[in-house]
């Protein structure tokens, strides 16, 4: 991640991040909020072993002992970082927002315009949604965010 004292501009002046992005699969992306904990916690902990294999070494997340309250605190931190345009965490939600099925992360990066990764819950691995994200996210970051060079350290991107 980029040091906040870096003089390089992370986002253009006046940038407004997308508040909702509809996906062809019927799901949508929305900035995550602390009050999403009721649907985030089961999604994360239900896929914890696979998520740890992906993010554990780099982020130490999600810990085996993560509590509901620790998840709420983590989501509140993400919500504030989004408001401050420090980093972005988009929940992947069903239309009614009764199920969180993954997340898309967008962060500053030292050697690229940004770094991004995404995950889906275990029961959607290999699904049309996961394939859609693999195709959609890189293009979305270019078209909606204006990033030319994005690092994808956790996802296979062509």
C-alpha positions in Angstrom: 0.0 0.0 0.0 1.1 3.6 -0.6 2.3 5.6 2.3 -0.2 8.5 2.9 2.7 11.0 2.8 3.3 10.0 -0.8 2.9 13.1 -3.0 1.5 11.0 -5.8 -2.2 11.5 -6.3 -4.1 8.3 -5.5 -7.4 9.6 -6.9 -8.2 12.6 -9.1 -9.4 15.8 -7.3 -13.1 15.7 -6.9 -13.4 11.9 -7.6 -16.7 10.4 -6.5 -16.6 6.6 -6.0 -19.5 4.6 -7.3 -22.2 4.0 -4.8 -23.8 1.0 -6.5 -22.7 -1.1 -9.5 -25.1 -3.6 -10.9 -23.7 -6.9 -12.3 -25.2 -8.9 -15.1 -25.6 -11.9 -12.7 -28.2 -10.0 -10.6 -25.8 -9.2 -7.8 -24.5 -5.7 -7.2 -21.5 -3.9 -5.6 -21.9 -1.3 -2.8 -19.4 0.2 -0.4 -19.4 -1.9 2.7 -20.8 -0.5 6.0 -20.4 -1.5 9.6 -24.1 -2.4 9.7 -23.4 -5.1 7.1 -21.9 -7.3 9.9 -25.0 -9.5 10.1 -24.4 -10.7 6.5 -20.6 -10.2 6.4 -19.7 -12.3 9.4 -21.3 -15.5 8.2 -19.9 -15.0 4.7 -16.3 -14.5 5.9 -16.3 -17.2 8.6 -18.1 -19.6 6.3 -15.3 -19.2 3.8 -12.5 -18.5 6.4 -10.2 -21.4 5.6 -10.0 -20.5 1.9 -9.9 -16.8 2.6 -7.0 -17.4 5.0 -5.1 -19.3 2.2 -5.6 -16.2 0.0 -5.1 -13.3 2.3 -3.6 -14.7 5.5 0.1 -14.2 4.8 -0.4 -10.7 3.4 -3.1 -9.4 5.7 -3.4 -11.7 8.6 -7.1 -12.0 7.7 -9.5 -13.5 8.6 -8.2 -14.8 11.9 -9.7 -18.1 13.1 -10.8 -16.4 16.3 -12.5 -13.3 14.7 -15.5 -12.4 16.7 -18.7 -10.7 15.5 -17.7 -7.5 17.3 -14.2 -7.6 15.8 -15.8 -7.9 12.3 -18.1 -5.0 13.1 -15.0 -2.9 14.1 -13.2 -4.0 10.9 -16.2 -3.0 8.8 -16.5 0.4 10.6 -12.8 1.0 9.8 -13.5 0.1 6.1 -16.5 2.4 6.1 -14.4 5.3 7.3 -11.6 4.6 4.9 -14.1 4.6 2.0 -15.5 8.0 3.2 -11.9 9.3 3.4 -11.0 7.8 0.0 -8.1 5.9 1.6 -9.1 2.4 0.4 -12.3 0.9 -0.8 -14.1 -2.3 0.1 -17.2 -3.1 -2.0 -19.6 -5.8 -0.7 -21.0 -8.1 -3.4 -24.7 -8.4 -2.5 -27.9 -10.0 -3.7 -30.6 -7.6 -4.9 -32.4 -7.5 -1.5 -29.1 -7.1 0.4 -29.9 -10.0 2.6 -26.8 -12.0 1.5 -23.2 -10.8 1.2 -21.5 -13.2 -1.2 -18.0 -11.6 -1.4 -16.0 -8.4 -1.6 -14.0 -6.3 -4.0 -11.0 -4.4 -2.6 -9.4 -1.4 -4.2 -6.2 0.0 -2.6 -3.4 2.4 -3.5 -0.2 0.8 -4.7 3.4 1.9 -4.8 4.2 0.8 -8.3 0.7 0.8 -10.0 -2.3 3.1 -10.1 -4.0 0.7 -7.7 -4.2 -2.8 -6.3 -7.3 -4.8 -6.4 -8.6 -8.2 -5.3 -12.0 -9.9 -4.9 -13.4 -13.1 -3.4 -16.7 -15.0 -3.3 -18.1 -17.3 -0.7 -17.1 -21.0 -1.0 -20.4 -22.1 -2.6 -19.9 -19.6 -5.4 -16.3 -20.5 -6.3 -16.3 -21.4 -10.0 -19.7 -19.9 -10.5 -20.9 -17.5 -13.2 -20.6 -14.7 -10.6 -16.9 -15.4 -10.0 -16.2 -15.6 -13.7 -18.1 -12.3 -14.2 -16.0 -10.6 -11.5 -12.8 -11.9 -13.1 -13.9 -10.2 -16.4 -15.7 -7.2 -14.9 -13.4 -5.8 -12.2 -10.3 -5.1 -14.3 -12.5 -3.3 -17.0 -14.5 -1.4 -14.3 -11.3 -0.2 -12.6 -10.2 1.2 -16.0 -13.5 2.7 -17.2 -15.0 4.0 -13.9 -11.9 4.7 -11.9 -9.5 5.7 -14.6 -6.7 3.3 -13.5 -4.4 2.3 -16.3 -2.1 0.0 -14.4 -3.6 -2.2 -11.6 -1.9 -4.9 -9.6 -3.9 -8.0 -9.0 -1.8 -10.0 -6.4 -4.5 -12.4 -5.4 -6.6 -13.0 -8.6 -5.6 -14.5 -11.9 -6.1 -11.7 -14.5 -5.2 -11.9 -18.2 
